[in-house]
Each structure stands twice: as C-alpha cells, then as structure tokens.
Amino acid sequence: MELRFDSDGFELVGHLARPERRSVGRLPGLVICHGFPSGAAGPSSSVTGYLALADRIAQDLGWVVLAVNYRGCGGSEGNFSLRGWYDDTCAAVEWLAGQTDVGAVWIAGFGTGGALGICAGANDDRVRGVAAVAPPADFDDWCRNPRRLLLHSRRLDLIHSDDWPASFDDWAAELGTLKAVDSAPMLAPRPLLLIHGADDEAVPVFDSRVIADAHGNADLRVIGSAGHALRYDPRAVAVLLGWLDRQRHRTPL
C-alpha cells in the first residue's frame, strides 16, 4: 500500500508491505533505501523495482517493510541533497519504529541508499543491523565535481526547483560529511551485511572491502561476474533474504 509520511516538512511517498498472515507478537521491521537513479527512465522508474522486493520480504519472511522514495523521487516532495536523503532515511526509521506491531528495525540499502543506511544506523541504536548492497565507502567522486552532479541531478529530475539549492557551496559541502567507511565502526558490533558485484562498473568492490574492515565483523559477500544493479541478481537477493531470516531468529523482539 502507498504510504505518505513527513521528513523535515516534506511529504515522502513510500510503499508499506505487511505480511498477510500475522504471527503472535511484534514483527521485525525493515526500511528499504534505493540508490541514486540512473538511465533515461528517471527516478520514478528507478525506485519501482524495490516495491516487489518489499512485498516479497513481507510475505515470505513475515516482516513489515517500508520502501521509501527519497525526496525528489517517486512523487516525494523536495529536491535532492545528500543530507536530505540521509534525513529521509532517519525519518523512515522513526516512522517504522513507531508502529505498535514492529518490535525492531533493520535497514537494507542499495548504492547510495546503502551508504546512507550505514550512516543512519550508526547514529540510531534502534537500528539492529544494516544490509548494504554495493555501497560507496564515501562520496569523494561527487565532491571532486559537485557542479556536474548538480546538472546531472537536474537532468534526472531529482531537482525540480530552479532556485535550488539556495546555497550551492552548502549543498556541495554536504557531499563530504557522510561517509559509510567512517560510520561503520560506530555501527559495530551490530550486524552489517555487505553485498557487492565483482564486476561493479559504478562502485568498485574495494569500497565494500574497506567498509567491512572498518566495521571489524561485517559479513562481506562478493557476487561473481555481477555488476552494480544487484537487486535484479537472484544470487544477491537470495543472500539478502537469508541474512534477514537469520536476523529475525537471532534477535528477540
């Protein structure tokens, strides 16, 4: 079902999936965070693939799942900024943790959403664990040419307002403040799953390796001959589902 909730005064659109068969007691909750959209189809098309994953996790594993559309994407209000997307991740955790039938919250993020999931989880003890698929260790590549990122974001329709950002310097400075590799030690000893394609053309597998080293006890899975779009790879999805199932049975709610 479609859900709308607030993040810093912006109305975000999310997809909420609950299991049809309800078990006794409270359920585990999962926030799914999408990556930075790519391709000519635009942000709305890029996030729809996560809805089916949310439904599958809800029905097959018995979780309450919120797949969030970050600001500027999928009908959500606002314009893209990295700090804004981080705040949206935190707002989604806050909403899901407030549901009476949810006993604990995890995050599963892809690409940029995976990195932000690690950062948000590190700063919120309610997050019991994070699964990050092909996350960048940092956003230094964006920092080197923020003007190009801004123009690219406009072309993808992630930025709708002609007067956004109000301060380009502040918008650009945010790109260097959120780093999964710096947040991973603060997430520990809570569980961290890292899934990465061996042939990822967008984010090198080295990024997940350094995040795993920083965490100290992460579960790193490298998928052979796989690229960046791992949500379409059945091997990666199977690893994620297996990890979530183990999390549920190991963690009291």
PyRosetta script that sets phi, psi and omega in degrees:
from pyrosetta import init, pose_from_sequence

init()
pose = pose_from_sequence("MELRFDSDGFELVGHLARPERRSVGRLPGLVICHGFPSGAAGPSSSVTGYLALADRIAQDLGWVVLAVNYRGCGGSEGNFSLRGWYDDTCAAVEWLAGQTDVGAVWIAGFGTGGALGICAGANDDRVRGVAAVAPPADFDDWCRNPRRLLLHSRRLDLIHSDDWPASFDDWAAELGTLKAVDSAPMLAPRPLLLIHGADDEAVPVFDSRVIADAHGNADLRVIGSAGHALRYDPRAVAVLLGWLDRQRHRTPL")
pose.set_psi(1, 149.9)
pose.set_omega(1, 178.0)
pose.set_phi(2, -76.4)
pose.set_psi(2, 139.0)
pose.set_omega(2, -179.8)
pose.set_phi(3, -129.0)
pose.set_psi(3, 142.3)
pose.set_omega(3, 174.3)
pose.set_phi(4, -123.7)
pose.set_psi(4, 132.0)
pose.set_omega(4, -179.7)
pose.set_phi(5, -145.7)
pose.set_psi(5, 166.6)
pose.set_omega(5, -171.7)
pose.set_phi(6, -95.5)
pose.set_psi(6, 141.6)
pose.set_omega(6, 171.0)
pose.set_phi(7, -140.0)
pose.set_psi(7, 104.1)
pose.set_omega(7, 179.8)
pose.set_phi(8, 55.3)
pose.set_psi(8, 37.3)
pose.set_omega(8, 178.7)
pose.set_phi(9, 88.2)
pose.set_psi(9, -5.3)
pose.set_omega(9, 175.8)
pose.set_phi(10, -97.6)
pose.set_psi(10, 139.2)
pose.set_omega(10, 176.4)
pose.set_phi(11, -87.9)
pose.set_psi(11, 117.2)
pose.set_omega(11, 178.8)
pose.set_phi(12, -99.3)
pose.set_psi(12, 147.8)
pose.set_omega(12, 176.2)
pose.set_phi(13, -102.6)
pose.set_psi(13, 130.9)
pose.set_omega(13, 177.1)
pose.set_phi(14, -133.5)
pose.set_psi(14, 168.7)
pose.set_omega(14, 175.4)
pose.set_phi(15, -115.9)
pose.set_psi(15, 120.1)
pose.set_omega(15, -178.9)
pose.set_phi(16, -105.9)
pose.set_psi(16, 126.7)
pose.set_omega(16, 179.0)
pose.set_phi(17, -122.1)
pose.set_psi(17, 128.4)
pose.set_omega(17, 175.6)
pose.set_phi(18, -121.8)
pose.set_psi(18, 148.4)
pose.set_omega(18, 179.6)
pose.set_phi(19, -66.8)
pose.set_psi(19, 143.7)
pose.set_omega(19, 178.5)
pose.set_phi(20, -68.8)
pose.set_psi(20, -37.2)
pose.set_omega(20, 178.2)
pose.set_phi(21, -96.5)
pose.set_psi(21, 117.2)
pose.set_omega(21, -177.7)
pose.set_phi(22, -91.2)
pose.set_psi(22, 132.6)
pose.set_omega(22, 175.6)
pose.set_phi(23, -93.8)
pose.set_psi(23, 168.1)
pose.set_omega(23, 179.1)
pose.set_phi(24, -74.5)
pose.set_psi(24, 138.8)
pose.set_omega(24, 178.7)
pose.set_phi(25, 89.8)
pose.set_psi(25, -175.6)
pose.set_omega(25, -177.3)
pose.set_phi(26, -81.9)
pose.set_psi(26, 160.0)
pose.set_omega(26, -174.1)
pose.set_phi(27, -112.8)
pose.set_psi(27, 156.6)
pose.set_omega(27, 172.5)
pose.set_phi(28, -73.9)
pose.set_psi(28, 146.7)
pose.set_omega(28, 179.6)
pose.set_phi(29, -117.3)
pose.set_psi(29, 144.6)
pose.set_omega(29, -178.8)
pose.set_phi(30, -132.5)
pose.set_psi(30, 130.2)
pose.set_omega(30, 171.2)
pose.set_phi(31, -99.6)
pose.set_psi(31, 123.8)
pose.set_omega(31, 176.3)
pose.set_phi(32, -101.7)
pose.set_psi(32, 126.1)
pose.set_omega(32, -177.2)
pose.set_phi(33, -115.7)
pose.set_psi(33, 122.9)
pose.set_omega(33, -177.9)
pose.set_phi(34, -80.5)
pose.set_psi(34, 169.0)
pose.set_omega(34, 179.3)
pose.set_phi(35, -92.5)
pose.set_psi(35, -175.5)
pose.set_omega(35, 177.9)
pose.set_phi(36, -71.5)
pose.set_psi(36, 124.5)
pose.set_omega(36, -175.6)
pose.set_phi(37, -60.8)
pose.set_psi(37, 151.8)
pose.set_omega(37, 177.4)
pose.set_phi(38, -141.0)
pose.set_psi(38, 159.2)
pose.set_omega(38, 176.6)
pose.set_phi(39, 89.5)
pose.set_psi(39, 169.2)
pose.set_omega(39, -174.8)
pose.set_phi(40, -74.8)
pose.set_psi(40, -15.7)
pose.set_omega(40, -176.1)
pose.set_phi(41, -69.3)
pose.set_psi(41, -22.2)
pose.set_omega(41, 176.2)
pose.set_phi(42, 88.3)
pose.set_psi(42, 177.4)
pose.set_omega(42, -172.8)
pose.set_phi(43, -66.6)
pose.set_psi(43, -33.8)
pose.set_omega(43, -177.7)
pose.set_phi(44, -63.7)
pose.set_psi(44, -43.0)
pose.set_omega(44, 178.9)
pose.set_phi(45, -68.9)
pose.set_psi(45, -34.5)
pose.set_omega(45, -175.2)
pose.set_phi(46, -67.0)
pose.set_psi(46, -30.2)
pose.set_omega(46, -175.0)
pose.set_phi(47, -92.1)
pose.set_psi(47, -13.3)
pose.set_omega(47, -175.3)
pose.set_phi(48, -67.4)
pose.set_psi(48, -27.2)
pose.set_omega(48, -179.6)
pose.set_phi(49, -63.3)
pose.set_psi(49, -21.1)
pose.set_omega(49, -178.9)
pose.set_phi(50, -81.4)
pose.set_psi(50, -16.4)
pose.set_omega(50, -178.9)
pose.set_phi(51, -67.2)
pose.set_psi(51, -42.7)
pose.set_omega(51, 178.5)
pose.set_phi(52, -64.2)
pose.set_psi(52, -37.1)
pose.set_omega(52, 177.8)
pose.set_phi(53, -64.9)
pose.set_psi(53, -41.2)
pose.set_omega(53, 178.2)
pose.set_phi(54, -60.8)
pose.set_psi(54, -45.0)
pose.set_omega(54, 179.8)
pose.set_phi(55, -63.2)
pose.set_psi(55, -39.5)
pose.set_omega(55, -178.8)
pose.set_phi(56, -65.6)
pose.set_psi(56, -43.4)
pose.set_omega(56, 180.0)
pose.set_phi(57, -64.7)
pose.set_psi(57, -39.0)
pose.set_omega(57, 179.4)
pose.set_phi(58, -64.7)
pose.set_psi(58, -47.2)
pose.set_omega(58, -174.0)
pose.set_phi(59, -79.5)
pose.set_psi(59, -39.7)
pose.set_omega(59, -176.4)
pose.set_phi(60, -82.0)
pose.set_psi(60, -33.9)
pose.set_omega(60, -174.3)
pose.set_phi(61, -110.6)
pose.set_psi(61, -12.9)
pose.set_omega(61, 177.3)
pose.set_phi(62, 80.4)
pose.set_psi(62, 32.6)
pose.set_omega(62, 179.0)
pose.set_phi(63, -100.3)
pose.set_psi(63, 158.1)
pose.set_omega(63, 166.1)
pose.set_phi(64, -95.0)
pose.set_psi(64, 121.4)
pose.set_omega(64, -170.0)
pose.set_phi(65, -123.7)
pose.set_psi(65, 130.1)
pose.set_omega(65, 175.0)
pose.set_phi(66, -116.1)
pose.set_psi(66, 111.1)
pose.set_omega(66, 174.0)
pose.set_phi(67, -95.3)
pose.set_psi(67, 112.4)
pose.set_omega(67, -172.3)
pose.set_phi(68, -93.7)
pose.set_psi(68, 141.2)
pose.set_omega(68, 168.7)
pose.set_phi(69, -97.7)
pose.set_psi(69, 114.8)
pose.set_omega(69, 179.9)
pose.set_phi(70, -62.0)
pose.set_psi(70, 158.1)
pose.set_omega(70, 179.5)
pose.set_phi(71, -54.0)
pose.set_psi(71, 134.2)
pose.set_omega(71, -176.3)
pose.set_phi(72, 91.4)
pose.set_psi(72, -7.0)
pose.set_omega(72, -176.1)
pose.set_phi(73, -122.1)
pose.set_psi(73, 144.3)
pose.set_omega(73, 169.2)
pose.set_phi(74, 56.3)
pose.set_psi(74, 33.2)
pose.set_omega(74, 179.5)
pose.set_phi(75, 90.0)
pose.set_psi(75, -4.0)
pose.set_omega(75, 177.2)
pose.set_phi(76, -73.6)
pose.set_psi(76, 143.3)
pose.set_omega(76, 179.9)
pose.set_phi(77, -70.7)
pose.set_psi(77, 164.9)
pose.set_omega(77, 173.5)
pose.set_phi(78, 96.4)
pose.set_psi(78, -179.2)
pose.set_omega(78, -178.6)
pose.set_phi(79, -126.4)
pose.set_psi(79, 153.3)
pose.set_omega(79, -176.4)
pose.set_phi(80, -64.1)
pose.set_psi(80, 131.0)
pose.set_omega(80, 161.0)
pose.set_phi(81, -150.4)
pose.set_psi(81, 149.9)
pose.set_omega(81, -176.8)
pose.set_phi(82, -65.8)
pose.set_psi(82, -42.0)
pose.set_omega(82, 177.2)
pose.set_phi(83, -64.4)
pose.set_psi(83, -37.3)
pose.set_omega(83, 177.3)
pose.set_phi(84, -62.4)
pose.set_psi(84, -42.0)
pose.set_omega(84, 178.4)
pose.set_phi(85, -66.9)
pose.set_psi(85, -35.8)
pose.set_omega(85, 174.0)
pose.set_phi(86, -61.7)
pose.set_psi(86, -45.5)
pose.set_omega(86, 178.3)
pose.set_phi(87, -61.8)
pose.set_psi(87, -36.2)
pose.set_omega(87, 177.4)
pose.set_phi(88, -64.5)
pose.set_psi(88, -38.5)
pose.set_omega(88, 176.7)
pose.set_phi(89, -60.9)
pose.set_psi(89, -45.7)
pose.set_omega(89, 179.5)
pose.set_phi(90, -64.0)
pose.set_psi(90, -38.7)
pose.set_omega(90, 179.6)
pose.set_phi(91, -65.8)
pose.set_psi(91, -37.5)
pose.set_omega(91, 177.8)
pose.set_phi(92, -65.9)
pose.set_psi(92, -41.1)
pose.set_omega(92, 176.0)
pose.set_phi(93, -62.3)
pose.set_psi(93, -44.0)
pose.set_omega(93, -180.0)
pose.set_phi(94, -59.5)
pose.set_psi(94, -45.0)
pose.set_omega(94, -179.2)
pose.set_phi(95, -64.4)
pose.set_psi(95, -47.1)
pose.set_omega(95, -175.8)
pose.set_phi(96, -68.1)
pose.set_psi(96, -39.3)
pose.set_omega(96, 179.3)
pose.set_phi(97, -65.2)
pose.set_psi(97, -22.6)
pose.set_omega(97, -179.6)
pose.set_phi(98, -83.7)
pose.set_psi(98, -3.4)
pose.set_omega(98, 179.5)
pose.set_phi(99, -78.8)
pose.set_psi(99, 134.8)
pose.set_omega(99, -173.0)
pose.set_phi(100, -66.1)
pose.set_psi(100, -23.4)
pose.set_omega(100, -178.1)
pose.set_phi(101, -94.8)
pose.set_psi(101, 4.4)
pose.set_omega(101, -179.6)
pose.set_phi(102, -105.4)
pose.set_psi(102, 123.8)
pose.set_omega(102, -176.4)
pose.set_phi(103, -94.4)
pose.set_psi(103, -25.2)
pose.set_omega(103, -179.9)
pose.set_phi(104, -161.8)
pose.set_psi(104, 159.2)
pose.set_omega(104, -173.9)
pose.set_phi(105, -124.5)
pose.set_psi(105, 138.8)
pose.set_omega(105, 170.7)
pose.set_phi(106, -121.8)
pose.set_psi(106, 165.8)
pose.set_omega(106, 176.4)
pose.set_phi(107, -125.6)
pose.set_psi(107, 136.9)
pose.set_omega(107, 169.6)
pose.set_phi(108, -125.4)
pose.set_psi(108, 119.0)
pose.set_omega(108, -177.0)
pose.set_phi(109, -127.3)
pose.set_psi(109, 154.4)
pose.set_omega(109, -177.1)
pose.set_phi(110, -122.1)
pose.set_psi(110, 130.0)
pose.set_omega(110, 179.2)
pose.set_phi(111, 59.2)
pose.set_psi(111, -124.2)
pose.set_omega(111, 178.1)
pose.set_phi(112, -56.6)
pose.set_psi(112, -40.8)
pose.set_omega(112, 177.9)
pose.set_phi(113, -63.0)
pose.set_psi(113, -30.7)
pose.set_omega(113, 176.3)
pose.set_phi(114, -68.2)
pose.set_psi(114, -43.2)
pose.set_omega(114, 177.9)
pose.set_phi(115, -63.6)
pose.set_psi(115, -43.3)
pose.set_omega(115, 179.7)
pose.set_phi(116, -69.2)
pose.set_psi(116, -31.3)
pose.set_omega(116, 175.6)
pose.set_phi(117, -62.9)
pose.set_psi(117, -40.0)
pose.set_omega(117, 176.9)
pose.set_phi(118, -64.5)
pose.set_psi(118, -43.8)
pose.set_omega(118, -180.0)
pose.set_phi(119, -64.1)
pose.set_psi(119, -44.2)
pose.set_omega(119, -179.8)
pose.set_phi(120, -67.9)
pose.set_psi(120, -42.5)
pose.set_omega(120, 179.6)
pose.set_phi(121, -63.5)
pose.set_psi(121, -35.0)
pose.set_omega(121, 179.8)
pose.set_phi(122, -63.6)
pose.set_psi(122, -27.2)
pose.set_omega(122, -175.9)
pose.set_phi(123, -103.4)
pose.set_psi(123, 11.4)
pose.set_omega(123, -178.9)
pose.set_phi(124, -141.7)
pose.set_psi(124, 107.5)
pose.set_omega(124, -176.7)
pose.set_phi(125, -66.5)
pose.set_psi(125, -13.7)
pose.set_omega(125, 177.3)
pose.set_phi(126, -71.6)
pose.set_psi(126, -19.3)
pose.set_omega(126, 178.4)
pose.set_phi(127, -79.7)
pose.set_psi(127, 116.6)
pose.set_omega(127, -175.1)
pose.set_phi(128, -82.4)
pose.set_psi(128, -19.2)
pose.set_omega(128, -179.6)
pose.set_phi(129, -179.4)
pose.set_psi(129, 163.6)
pose.set_omega(129, -177.0)
pose.set_phi(130, -134.5)
pose.set_psi(130, 136.2)
pose.set_omega(130, 168.8)
pose.set_phi(131, -111.7)
pose.set_psi(131, 123.2)
pose.set_omega(131, -177.3)
pose.set_phi(132, -121.9)
pose.set_psi(132, 122.8)
pose.set_omega(132, -177.6)
pose.set_phi(133, -105.6)
pose.set_psi(133, 116.4)
pose.set_omega(133, 179.7)
pose.set_phi(134, 53.1)
pose.set_psi(134, 50.6)
pose.set_omega(134, -178.8)
pose.set_phi(135, -83.9)
pose.set_psi(135, 140.3)
pose.set_omega(135, 170.0)
pose.set_phi(136, -72.4)
pose.set_psi(136, 140.6)
pose.set_omega(136, 179.0)
pose.set_phi(137, -67.9)
pose.set_psi(137, -30.9)
pose.set_omega(137, 177.0)
pose.set_phi(138, -155.3)
pose.set_psi(138, 179.7)
pose.set_omega(138, -179.9)
pose.set_phi(139, -115.6)
pose.set_psi(139, 35.6)
pose.set_omega(139, -178.0)
pose.set_phi(140, -63.2)
pose.set_psi(140, -32.5)
pose.set_omega(140, 177.9)
pose.set_phi(141, -61.3)
pose.set_psi(141, -41.3)
pose.set_omega(141, 177.3)
pose.set_phi(142, -68.2)
pose.set_psi(142, -36.8)
pose.set_omega(142, -179.0)
pose.set_phi(143, -62.1)
pose.set_psi(143, -30.3)
pose.set_omega(143, -176.3)
pose.set_phi(144, -71.7)
pose.set_psi(144, -23.7)
pose.set_omega(144, 178.8)
pose.set_phi(145, -148.0)
pose.set_psi(145, 68.9)
pose.set_omega(145, -177.4)
pose.set_phi(146, -64.9)
pose.set_psi(146, -27.7)
pose.set_omega(146, 179.1)
pose.set_phi(147, -64.1)
pose.set_psi(147, -40.0)
pose.set_omega(147, 177.9)
pose.set_phi(148, -65.3)
pose.set_psi(148, -40.2)
pose.set_omega(148, 178.0)
pose.set_phi(149, -61.9)
pose.set_psi(149, -41.5)
pose.set_omega(149, 179.4)
pose.set_phi(150, -61.3)
pose.set_psi(150, -46.3)
pose.set_omega(150, 179.4)
pose.set_phi(151, -64.5)
pose.set_psi(151, -40.9)
pose.set_omega(151, 178.1)
pose.set_phi(152, -63.3)
pose.set_psi(152, -40.1)
pose.set_omega(152, 178.4)
pose.set_phi(153, -63.7)
pose.set_psi(153, -37.2)
pose.set_omega(153, 176.3)
pose.set_phi(154, -65.9)
pose.set_psi(154, -41.3)
pose.set_omega(154, -179.9)
pose.set_phi(155, -64.2)
pose.set_psi(155, -33.8)
pose.set_omega(155, 178.9)
pose.set_phi(156, -82.6)
pose.set_psi(156, -1.7)
pose.set_omega(156, -179.4)
pose.set_phi(157, 65.8)
pose.set_psi(157, 29.6)
pose.set_omega(157, 171.4)
pose.set_phi(158, -81.5)
pose.set_psi(158, -20.7)
pose.set_omega(158, 176.5)
pose.set_phi(159, -119.5)
pose.set_psi(159, 115.9)
pose.set_omega(159, -173.9)
pose.set_phi(160, -101.0)
pose.set_psi(160, -21.7)
pose.set_omega(160, -172.8)
pose.set_phi(161, -95.9)
pose.set_psi(161, 132.2)
pose.set_omega(161, 179.8)
pose.set_phi(162, -66.4)
pose.set_psi(162, -26.2)
pose.set_omega(162, -177.6)
pose.set_phi(163, -97.6)
pose.set_psi(163, 17.1)
pose.set_omega(163, 178.0)
pose.set_phi(164, -107.3)
pose.set_psi(164, 136.3)
pose.set_omega(164, -1.5)
pose.set_phi(165, -83.1)
pose.set_psi(165, 156.1)
pose.set_omega(165, 178.8)
pose.set_phi(166, -62.9)
pose.set_psi(166, -37.1)
pose.set_omega(166, 175.9)
pose.set_phi(167, -129.1)
pose.set_psi(167, 110.3)
pose.set_omega(167, 178.8)
pose.set_phi(168, -61.9)
pose.set_psi(168, -39.5)
pose.set_omega(168, -178.1)
pose.set_phi(169, -61.6)
pose.set_psi(169, -42.8)
pose.set_omega(169, 178.8)
pose.set_phi(170, -66.8)
pose.set_psi(170, -42.3)
pose.set_omega(170, 179.3)
pose.set_phi(171, -60.0)
pose.set_psi(171, -43.6)
pose.set_omega(171, -178.9)
pose.set_phi(172, -70.4)
pose.set_psi(172, -36.3)
pose.set_omega(172, -178.4)
pose.set_phi(173, -64.0)
pose.set_psi(173, -29.9)
pose.set_omega(173, 179.8)
pose.set_phi(174, -61.3)
pose.set_psi(174, -26.9)
pose.set_omega(174, -175.9)
pose.set_phi(175, -64.2)
pose.set_psi(175, -23.9)
pose.set_omega(175, -179.0)
pose.set_phi(176, -97.8)
pose.set_psi(176, 1.8)
pose.set_omega(176, -174.5)
pose.set_phi(177, -98.2)
pose.set_psi(177, -13.5)
pose.set_omega(177, -177.1)
pose.set_phi(178, -117.2)
pose.set_psi(178, 113.0)
pose.set_omega(178, -177.1)
pose.set_phi(179, -135.3)
pose.set_psi(179, 120.1)
pose.set_omega(179, 179.7)
pose.set_phi(180, -61.5)
pose.set_psi(180, -35.4)
pose.set_omega(180, -178.2)
pose.set_phi(181, -66.1)
pose.set_psi(181, -29.8)
pose.set_omega(181, 177.2)
pose.set_phi(182, -80.8)
pose.set_psi(182, -29.4)
pose.set_omega(182, -177.4)
pose.set_phi(183, -84.2)
pose.set_psi(183, -23.3)
pose.set_omega(183, -175.9)
pose.set_phi(184, -56.6)
pose.set_psi(184, -42.1)
pose.set_omega(184, 178.5)
pose.set_phi(185, -63.0)
pose.set_psi(185, -30.3)
pose.set_omega(185, 179.3)
pose.set_phi(186, -77.0)
pose.set_psi(186, -24.2)
pose.set_omega(186, 174.9)
pose.set_phi(187, -72.2)
pose.set_psi(187, -35.8)
pose.set_omega(187, 178.8)
pose.set_phi(188, -61.8)
pose.set_psi(188, 147.4)
pose.set_omega(188, 7.5)
pose.set_phi(189, -89.7)
pose.set_psi(189, 13.0)
pose.set_omega(189, 176.9)
pose.set_phi(190, -63.4)
pose.set_psi(190, 151.7)
pose.set_omega(190, -173.0)
pose.set_phi(191, -65.6)
pose.set_psi(191, 143.3)
pose.set_omega(191, 175.1)
pose.set_phi(192, -135.8)
pose.set_psi(192, 120.3)
pose.set_omega(192, 173.3)
pose.set_phi(193, -103.7)
pose.set_psi(193, 131.1)
pose.set_omega(193, 176.8)
pose.set_phi(194, -121.4)
pose.set_psi(194, 124.2)
pose.set_omega(194, 177.4)
pose.set_phi(195, -120.2)
pose.set_psi(195, 130.1)
pose.set_omega(195, -176.2)
pose.set_phi(196, -145.2)
pose.set_psi(196, 141.6)
pose.set_omega(196, 174.9)
pose.set_phi(197, -78.5)
pose.set_psi(197, 135.5)
pose.set_omega(197, -178.9)
pose.set_phi(198, -63.1)
pose.set_psi(198, -28.1)
pose.set_omega(198, -178.4)
pose.set_phi(199, -112.6)
pose.set_psi(199, 33.1)
pose.set_omega(199, -179.8)
pose.set_phi(200, -60.1)
pose.set_psi(200, 120.9)
pose.set_omega(200, -177.1)
pose.set_phi(201, -88.3)
pose.set_psi(201, -10.6)
pose.set_omega(201, -176.6)
pose.set_phi(202, -105.3)
pose.set_psi(202, -44.2)
pose.set_omega(202, -179.8)
pose.set_phi(203, -127.2)
pose.set_psi(203, 114.4)
pose.set_omega(203, -177.9)
pose.set_phi(204, -60.0)
pose.set_psi(204, 146.4)
pose.set_omega(204, 179.3)
pose.set_phi(205, -61.2)
pose.set_psi(205, -21.5)
pose.set_omega(205, 176.7)
pose.set_phi(206, -56.0)
pose.set_psi(206, -32.9)
pose.set_omega(206, -179.3)
pose.set_phi(207, -60.7)
pose.set_psi(207, -45.7)
pose.set_omega(207, 178.5)
pose.set_phi(208, -66.7)
pose.set_psi(208, -32.9)
pose.set_omega(208, 179.3)
pose.set_phi(209, -65.3)
pose.set_psi(209, -42.1)
pose.set_omega(209, -179.3)
pose.set_phi(210, -72.7)
pose.set_psi(210, -32.0)
pose.set_omega(210, 174.6)
pose.set_phi(211, -65.0)
pose.set_psi(211, -43.4)
pose.set_omega(211, 179.0)
pose.set_phi(212, -60.9)
pose.set_psi(212, -43.7)
pose.set_omega(212, 178.6)
pose.set_phi(213, -62.2)
pose.set_psi(213, -39.8)
pose.set_omega(213, -179.5)
pose.set_phi(214, -66.9)
pose.set_psi(214, -37.0)
pose.set_omega(214, 178.8)
pose.set_phi(215, -69.5)
pose.set_psi(215, -44.7)
pose.set_omega(215, 176.6)
pose.set_phi(216, 99.6)
pose.set_psi(216, -23.0)
pose.set_omega(216, -179.1)
pose.set_phi(217, -147.8)
pose.set_psi(217, 34.6)
pose.set_omega(217, -178.2)
pose.set_phi(218, -77.8)
pose.set_psi(218, 154.4)
pose.set_omega(218, 174.4)
pose.set_phi(219, -96.9)
pose.set_psi(219, 104.0)
pose.set_omega(219, -176.6)
pose.set_phi(220, -101.9)
pose.set_psi(220, 123.5)
pose.set_omega(220, 178.0)
pose.set_phi(221, -121.6)
pose.set_psi(221, 119.7)
pose.set_omega(221, 177.7)
pose.set_phi(222, -103.0)
pose.set_psi(222, 123.0)
pose.set_omega(222, -177.2)
pose.set_phi(223, -93.2)
pose.set_psi(223, 116.0)
pose.set_omega(223, -176.5)
pose.set_phi(224, -62.8)
pose.set_psi(224, 140.7)
pose.set_omega(224, 176.6)
pose.set_phi(225, 56.5)
pose.set_psi(225, 27.2)
pose.set_omega(225, -179.4)
pose.set_phi(226, -109.4)
pose.set_psi(226, 147.6)
pose.set_omega(226, 178.3)
pose.set_phi(227, -96.2)
pose.set_psi(227, -145.5)
pose.set_omega(227, -172.8)
pose.set_phi(228, -86.8)
pose.set_psi(228, -33.9)
pose.set_omega(228, -173.4)
pose.set_phi(229, -82.5)
pose.set_psi(229, 69.3)
pose.set_omega(229, -173.1)
pose.set_phi(230, -75.9)
pose.set_psi(230, -12.7)
pose.set_omega(230, 178.9)
pose.set_phi(231, -67.9)
pose.set_psi(231, -14.5)
pose.set_omega(231, 176.6)
pose.set_phi(232, -96.7)
pose.set_psi(232, -1.4)
pose.set_omega(232, -177.3)
pose.set_phi(233, -96.0)
pose.set_psi(233, 115.2)
pose.set_omega(233, -176.8)
pose.set_phi(234, -60.6)
pose.set_psi(234, -26.9)
pose.set_omega(234, 178.2)
pose.set_phi(235, -68.2)
pose.set_psi(235, -43.4)
pose.set_omega(235, 179.3)
pose.set_phi(236, -66.9)
pose.set_psi(236, -41.5)
pose.set_omega(236, 178.9)
pose.set_phi(237, -63.0)
pose.set_psi(237, -39.6)
pose.set_omega(237, 178.8)
pose.set_phi(238, -63.5)
pose.set_psi(238, -39.9)
pose.set_omega(238, 177.4)
pose.set_phi(239, -62.8)
pose.set_psi(239, -44.3)
pose.set_omega(239, 179.7)
pose.set_phi(240, -62.5)
pose.set_psi(240, -46.1)
pose.set_omega(240, -178.5)
pose.set_phi(241, -63.9)
pose.set_psi(241, -41.0)
pose.set_omega(241, 178.7)
pose.set_phi(242, -63.4)
pose.set_psi(242, -40.6)
pose.set_omega(242, 179.0)
pose.set_phi(243, -65.0)
pose.set_psi(243, -44.5)
pose.set_omega(243, 179.1)
pose.set_phi(244, -61.7)
pose.set_psi(244, -41.2)
pose.set_omega(244, 179.9)
pose.set_phi(245, -63.0)
pose.set_psi(245, -40.6)
pose.set_omega(245, 178.1)
pose.set_phi(246, -67.9)
pose.set_psi(246, -37.1)
pose.set_omega(246, 178.4)
pose.set_phi(247, -60.0)
pose.set_psi(247, -43.4)
pose.set_omega(247, -177.2)
pose.set_phi(248, -62.0)
pose.set_psi(248, -41.2)
pose.set_omega(248, -175.2)
pose.set_phi(249, -82.0)
pose.set_psi(249, -15.1)
pose.set_omega(249, 179.7)
pose.set_phi(250, -95.4)
pose.set_psi(250, -15.9)
pose.set_omega(250, -172.0)
pose.set_phi(251, -113.9)
pose.set_psi(251, 119.1)
pose.set_omega(251, 175.6)
pose.set_phi(252, -68.8)
pose.set_psi(252, 140.7)
pose.set_omega(252, -179.9)
pose.set_phi(253, -102.7)
pose.dump_pdb("model.pdb")
